[in-house]
């Protein structure tokens, strides 16, 4: 491990700790350079802070860019978050088809909330073709009785 790798790991750990402790200005200062270098963990947290104006001025473009970058690297929470950005039209144009794509990827990564949201989308035909059988399968996969959602 190089000194730079050690410093980056230390900054990432410190940035995550600051984020979780709600010290968002510190988290932003530590995580921003790492997000720019491609760290999906840093990108995800920077997206949350930019989306909500935590430790920085709200910046929806930055939020979308970081959430997208982390999601494309396979970060499960970022895939879920990007799905909601598209589903709700938050930081991105509302696009239920893109939302379904990202919820599906997050579901494949084991995200229970994404499975449930995607099941509701199949139940309602929102962004996907209405398919009660697929909705029921996803509800069960997420650990729910499909009858609870009818």
Backbone as CSV, one residue per row, in Angstrom:
resi,resn,N_x,N_y,N_z,CA_x,CA_y,CA_z,C_x,C_y,C_z
1,UNK,0.851,-1.168,0.000,0.000,0.000,0.000,0.900,1.235,0.000
2,UNK,0.625,2.142,-0.911,1.411,3.373,-0.975,0.937,4.355,0.090
3,UNK,1.747,5.382,0.317,1.339,6.429,1.260,0.061,7.104,0.795
4,UNK,-0.087,7.291,-0.531,-1.298,7.919,-1.078,-2.523,7.037,-0.810
5,UNK,-2.389,5.728,-1.011,-3.499,4.808,-0.723,-3.868,4.861,0.757
6,UNK,-2.842,4.883,1.619,-3.089,4.959,3.056,-3.832,6.247,3.398
7,UNK,-3.365,7.377,2.833,-4.014,8.665,3.091,-5.452,8.669,2.587
8,UNK,-5.687,8.099,1.390,-7.046,8.040,0.846,-7.959,7.186,1.718
9,UNK,-7.456,6.044,2.184,-8.259,5.180,3.062,-8.568,5.883,4.376
10,UNK,-7.591,6.600,4.911,-7.799,7.342,6.151,-8.836,8.445,5.937
11,UNK,-8.719,9.176,4.826,-9.683,10.230,4.525,-11.084,9.648,4.303
12,UNK,-11.171,8.498,3.624,-12.475,7.877,3.400,-13.105,7.466,4.729
13,UNK,-12.332,6.810,5.567,-12.849,6.387,6.874,-13.251,7.596,7.706
14,UNK,-12.411,8.614,7.714,-12.718,9.826,8.484,-13.930,10.546,7.903
15,UNK,-14.040,10.587,6.573,-15.173,11.229,5.920,-16.482,10.516,6.203
16,UNK,-16.455,9.193,6.167,-17.655,8.409,6.478,-18.051,8.623,7.942
17,UNK,-17.062,8.625,8.821,-17.337,8.860,10.242,-17.950,10.243,10.448
18,UNK,-17.408,11.252,9.770,-17.962,12.608,9.874,-19.387,12.642,9.330
19,UNK,-19.620,11.971,8.201,-20.952,11.913,7.601,-21.944,11.290,8.579
20,UNK,-21.582,10.136,9.120,-22.476,9.429,10.038,-22.688,10.203,11.338
21,UNK,-21.702,11.034,11.711,-21.837,11.863,12.894,-22.508,13.206,12.613
22,UNK,-22.966,13.367,11.375,-23.665,14.588,10.943,-22.766,15.824,10.951
23,UNK,-21.476,15.610,10.775,-20.518,16.705,10.621,-20.279,16.860,9.112
24,UNK,-21.300,17.391,8.449,-21.336,17.341,6.987,-20.295,18.221,6.315
25,UNK,-19.944,19.357,6.898,-18.907,20.198,6.285,-17.576,19.460,6.265
26,UNK,-17.252,18.815,7.357,-16.020,18.022,7.426,-16.095,16.847,6.459
27,UNK,-17.232,16.169,6.443,-17.406,15.030,5.531,-17.212,15.477,4.087
28,UNK,-17.806,16.598,3.729,-17.688,17.105,2.363,-16.233,17.414,2.008
29,UNK,-15.533,18.051,2.920,-14.129,18.409,2.675,-13.278,17.153,2.465
30,UNK,-13.537,16.116,3.232,-12.748,14.886,3.128,-13.161,14.011,1.947
31,UNK,-14.461,13.963,1.670,-14.962,13.022,0.661,-14.945,13.577,-0.762
32,UNK,-15.051,14.877,-0.904,-15.128,15.463,-2.246,-13.948,15.065,-3.150
33,UNK,-12.692,15.189,-2.674,-11.585,14.776,-3.552,-11.627,13.289,-3.888
34,UNK,-12.082,12.469,-2.939,-12.154,11.027,-3.182,-13.264,10.696,-4.177
35,UNK,-14.369,11.433,-4.101,-15.445,11.254,-5.078,-14.926,11.610,-6.470
36,UNK,-14.166,12.686,-6.555,-13.600,13.093,-7.846,-12.628,12.050,-8.393
37,UNK,-11.996,11.295,-7.488,-11.063,10.240,-7.889,-11.770,8.916,-8.202
38,UNK,-13.093,8.867,-7.974,-13.846,7.683,-8.361,-14.270,6.754,-7.252
39,UNK,-14.120,7.143,-5.996,-14.555,6.289,-4.889,-16.080,6.265,-4.827
40,UNK,-16.673,5.089,-5.023,-18.134,4.993,-5.006,-18.701,5.314,-3.624
41,UNK,-17.996,4.948,-2.557,-18.465,5.270,-1.204,-18.512,6.782,-1.010
42,UNK,-17.472,7.473,-1.455,-17.430,8.933,-1.340,-18.485,9.560,-2.254
43,UNK,-18.623,9.047,-3.463,-19.610,9.583,-4.402,-21.023,9.466,-3.839
44,UNK,-21.352,8.332,-3.252,-22.688,8.130,-2.700,-22.980,9.158,-1.613
45,UNK,-22.050,9.322,-0.689,-22.272,10.268,0.407,-22.275,11.714,-0.082
46,UNK,-21.433,12.032,-1.045,-21.441,13.384,-1.623,-22.783,13.646,-2.311
47,UNK,-23.342,12.631,-2.953,-24.647,12.788,-3.607,-25.722,13.124,-2.582
48,UNK,-25.727,12.415,-1.466,-26.717,12.664,-0.412,-26.574,14.094,0.125
49,UNK,-25.330,14.501,0.378,-25.107,15.844,0.914,-25.503,16.917,-0.093
50,UNK,-25.145,16.726,-1.362,-25.484,17.712,-2.388,-26.993,17.761,-2.617
51,UNK,-27.649,16.626,-2.599,-29.094,16.559,-2.814,-29.854,17.317,-1.733
52,UNK,-29.370,17.226,-0.506,-30.097,17.777,0.634,-29.483,19.052,1.214
53,UNK,-28.410,19.534,0.595,-27.774,20.743,1.106,-27.167,20.549,2.490
54,UNK,-26.538,19.430,2.712,-25.916,19.108,4.002,-24.424,19.427,3.931
55,UNK,-23.992,20.444,4.653,-22.580,20.829,4.667,-22.154,21.579,3.427
56,UNK,-23.113,21.890,2.573,-22.842,22.599,1.324,-24.158,23.167,0.816
57,UNK,-24.051,24.035,-0.171,-25.253,24.530,-0.829,-25.846,23.377,-1.629
58,UNK,-27.169,23.242,-1.594,-27.831,22.181,-2.361,-27.418,22.291,-3.825
59,UNK,-27.051,21.157,-4.424,-26.587,21.136,-5.806,-27.102,19.851,-6.456
60,UNK,-28.246,19.948,-7.113,-28.895,18.768,-7.668,-28.098,18.142,-8.809
61,UNK,-27.392,18.960,-9.594,-26.555,18.407,-10.672,-25.424,17.559,-10.098
62,UNK,-24.782,18.082,-9.063,-23.704,17.339,-8.403,-24.247,16.072,-7.761
63,UNK,-25.425,16.177,-7.156,-26.047,15.007,-6.535,-26.287,13.916,-7.573
64,UNK,-26.888,14.289,-8.695,-27.169,13.302,-9.743,-25.875,12.718,-10.304
65,UNK,-24.898,13.574,-10.570,-23.633,13.090,-11.145,-22.969,12.074,-10.219
66,UNK,-22.914,12.380,-8.920,-22.266,11.459,-7.980,-23.076,10.195,-7.758
67,UNK,-24.404,10.323,-7.670,-25.240,9.132,-7.462,-25.118,8.205,-8.670
68,UNK,-25.150,8.797,-9.875,-25.020,8.014,-11.113,-23.668,7.302,-11.153
69,UNK,-22.592,8.039,-10.825,-21.249,7.451,-10.875,-21.117,6.287,-9.890
70,UNK,-21.634,6.470,-8.682,-21.560,5.388,-7.689,-22.420,4.207,-8.111
71,UNK,-23.619,4.484,-8.643,-24.520,3.412,-9.090,-23.883,2.618,-10.228
72,UNK,-23.254,3.312,-11.156,-22.629,2.621,-12.291,-21.467,1.737,-11.856
73,UNK,-20.909,2.029,-10.680,-19.847,1.177,-10.138,-20.415,0.017,-9.316
74,UNK,-21.747,-0.059,-9.228,-22.371,-1.181,-8.525,-22.636,-0.951,-7.053
75,UNK,-22.605,0.286,-6.597,-22.892,0.588,-5.192,-24.401,0.407,-4.970
76,UNK,-24.820,-0.607,-4.191,-26.247,-0.922,-4.062,-27.120,0.235,-3.565
77,UNK,-26.670,0.960,-2.543,-27.470,2.076,-2.043,-27.576,3.187,-3.075
78,UNK,-26.530,3.383,-3.854,-26.565,4.399,-4.911,-27.514,3.972,-6.025
79,UNK,-27.537,2.685,-6.358,-28.483,2.207,-7.376,-29.914,2.463,-6.900
80,UNK,-30.174,2.190,-5.629,-31.487,2.427,-5.043,-31.796,3.932,-5.052
81,UNK,-30.834,4.729,-4.624,-31.025,6.171,-4.588,-31.271,6.766,-5.965
82,UNK,-30.547,6.281,-6.956,-30.731,6.758,-8.320,-32.111,6.369,-8.838
83,UNK,-32.562,5.179,-8.481,-33.915,4.768,-8.839,-34.945,5.748,-8.318
84,UNK,-34.790,6.167,-7.061,-35.739,7.124,-6.490,-35.618,8.497,-7.133
85,UNK,-34.406,8.893,-7.485,-34.260,10.183,-8.176,-35.099,10.184,-9.459
86,UNK,-35.026,9.100,-10.213,-35.798,8.999,-11.453,-37.288,8.793,-11.183
87,UNK,-37.624,8.035,-10.170,-39.027,7.772,-9.868,-39.748,9.046,-9.431
88,UNK,-39.088,9.832,-8.595,-39.709,11.019,-8.020,-39.420,12.305,-8.802
89,UNK,-38.486,12.237,-9.753,-38.095,13.459,-10.449,-37.293,14.386,-9.558
90,UNK,-36.537,13.822,-8.662,-35.703,14.579,-7.719,-34.263,14.563,-8.223
91,UNK,-33.747,15.708,-8.599,-32.386,15.876,-9.126,-32.261,15.387,-10.569
92,UNK,-33.267,14.748,-11.085,-33.262,14.215,-12.451,-34.681,14.360,-13.003
93,UNK,-34.797,14.329,-14.312,-36.129,14.321,-14.901,-36.835,13.040,-14.485
94,UNK,-38.114,13.155,-14.183,-38.904,11.981,-13.797,-38.892,10.999,-14.964
95,UNK,-38.515,9.756,-14.675,-38.399,8.740,-15.713,-38.608,7.369,-15.065
96,UNK,-39.868,6.915,-14.982,-40.147,5.638,-14.320,-39.436,4.441,-14.960
97,UNK,-39.189,4.494,-16.266,-38.479,3.384,-16.923,-37.045,3.292,-16.402
98,UNK,-36.357,4.447,-16.298,-35.003,4.440,-15.732,-35.038,4.045,-14.265
99,UNK,-36.063,4.495,-13.553,-36.205,4.114,-12.145,-36.279,2.595,-12.024
100,UNK,-37.116,1.972,-12.848,-37.269,0.513,-12.799,-35.945,-0.182,-13.095
101,UNK,-35.196,0.340,-14.049,-33.889,-0.239,-14.397,-32.967,-0.242,-13.174
102,UNK,-32.904,0.884,-12.474,-31.993,0.978,-11.330,-32.517,0.208,-10.123
103,UNK,-33.832,0.190,-9.919,-34.381,-0.629,-8.829,-34.119,-2.106,-9.103
104,UNK,-34.185,-2.505,-10.362,-33.897,-3.896,-10.714,-32.443,-4.241,-10.386
105,UNK,-31.528,-3.357,-10.763,-30.106,-3.601,-10.459,-29.882,-3.668,-8.949
106,UNK,-30.506,-2.758,-8.203,-30.363,-2.766,-6.749,-30.996,-4.022,-6.154
107,UNK,-32.117,-4.467,-6.719,-32.760,-5.709,-6.267,-31.820,-6.889,-6.449
108,UNK,-31.167,-6.930,-7.607,-30.211,-8.011,-7.878,-29.048,-7.985,-6.898
109,UNK,-28.767,-6.803,-6.335,-27.705,-6.672,-5.332,-28.230,-6.937,-3.918
110,UNK,-29.526,-7.325,-3.807,-30.079,-7.719,-2.524,-30.789,-6.626,-1.740
111,UNK,-31.056,-5.492,-2.376,-31.703,-4.374,-1.665,-33.204,-4.634,-1.538
112,UNK,-33.645,-4.933,-0.318,-35.044,-5.273,-0.054,-35.982,-4.123,-0.433
113,UNK,-35.601,-2.894,-0.108,-36.436,-1.743,-0.438,-36.630,-1.585,-1.933
114,UNK,-35.598,-1.889,-2.696,-35.701,-1.817,-4.162,-36.626,-2.906,-4.683
115,UNK,-36.553,-4.086,-4.094,-37.450,-5.176,-4.501,-38.900,-4.765,-4.276
116,UNK,-39.165,-4.174,-3.107,-40.522,-3.768,-2.763,-41.017,-2.658,-3.685
117,UNK,-40.168,-1.665,-3.925,-40.556,-0.560,-4.807,-40.806,-1.066,-6.215
118,UNK,-39.944,-1.936,-6.701,-40.117,-2.494,-8.042,-41.391,-3.338,-8.108
119,UNK,-41.676,-4.067,-7.051,-42.919,-4.855,-7.004,-44.133,-3.937,-7.133
120,UNK,-44.112,-2.820,-6.429,-45.221,-1.859,-6.519,-45.316,-1.296,-7.936
121,UNK,-44.173,-1.062,-8.553,-44.176,-0.561,-9.936,-44.798,-1.586,-10.884
122,UNK,-44.471,-2.864,-10.690,-45.087,-3.919,-11.518,-46.578,-4.038,-11.213
123,UNK,-46.950,-3.943,-9.962,-48.359,-4.016,-9.595,-49.162,-2.912,-10.275
124,UNK,-48.581,-1.704,-10.317,-49.289,-0.541,-10.842,-49.032,-0.269,-12.320
125,UNK,-48.054,-0.972,-12.918,-47.700,-0.683,-14.302,-47.030,0.677,-14.453
126,UNK,-46.191,1.038,-13.510,-45.494,2.325,-13.509,-44.048,2.131,-13.957
127,UNK,-43.757,2.500,-15.206,-42.405,2.359,-15.728,-42.102,0.986,-16.288
128,UNK,-42.985,0.051,-16.022,-42.883,-1.330,-16.513,-44.283,-1.770,-16.899
129,UNK,-44.343,-2.821,-17.688,-45.657,-3.364,-18.030,-46.278,-3.979,-16.777
130,UNK,-47.556,-3.688,-16.554,-48.257,-4.216,-15.385,-48.162,-5.743,-15.393
131,UNK,-47.756,-6.319,-14.242,-47.534,-7.759,-14.171,-47.666,-8.188,-12.713
132,UNK,-48.850,-8.621,-12.329,-49.111,-8.991,-10.934,-48.265,-10.186,-10.502
133,UNK,-48.020,-11.112,-11.415,-47.209,-12.281,-11.070,-45.782,-11.852,-10.698
134,UNK,-45.198,-10.935,-11.466,-43.853,-10.442,-11.153,-43.874,-9.622,-9.864
135,UNK,-44.934,-8.842,-9.664,-45.071,-8.076,-8.425,-45.090,-9.019,-7.229
136,UNK,-45.893,-10.066,-7.295,-45.990,-11.027,-6.186,-44.646,-11.712,-5.938
137,UNK,-43.941,-12.066,-7.006,-42.623,-12.704,-6.873,-41.660,-11.788,-6.126
138,UNK,-41.661,-10.501,-6.502,-40.755,-9.551,-5.866,-41.152,-9.273,-4.418
139,UNK,-42.454,-9.172,-4.145,-42.892,-8.995,-2.757,-42.399,-10.161,-1.900
140,UNK,-42.565,-11.387,-2.401,-42.126,-12.567,-1.652,-40.612,-12.562,-1.472
141,UNK,-39.884,-12.211,-2.534,-38.431,-12.147,-2.473,-37.977,-11.134,-1.417
142,UNK,-38.740,-10.053,-1.280,-38.424,-9.026,-0.285,-38.876,-9.419,1.116
143,UNK,-39.578,-10.547,1.233,-39.983,-11.031,2.541,-41.384,-10.611,2.973
144,UNK,-42.207,-10.219,1.999,-43.561,-9.767,2.322,-44.601,-10.698,1.710
145,UNK,-45.752,-10.719,2.329,-46.908,-11.404,1.781,-47.523,-10.453,0.741
146,UNK,-47.618,-10.871,-0.511,-48.176,-9.985,-1.532,-49.562,-9.457,-1.199
147,UNK,-50.325,-10.200,-0.403,-51.661,-9.767,-0.024,-51.632,-8.450,0.771
148,UNK,-50.504,-8.181,1.442,-50.378,-6.942,2.203,-50.377,-5.715,1.300
149,UNK,-50.104,-5.919,0.012,-49.952,-4.801,-0.921,-51.026,-4.752,-1.975
150,UNK,-52.119,-5.524,-1.782,-53.159,-5.497,-2.817,-54.229,-4.498,-2.503
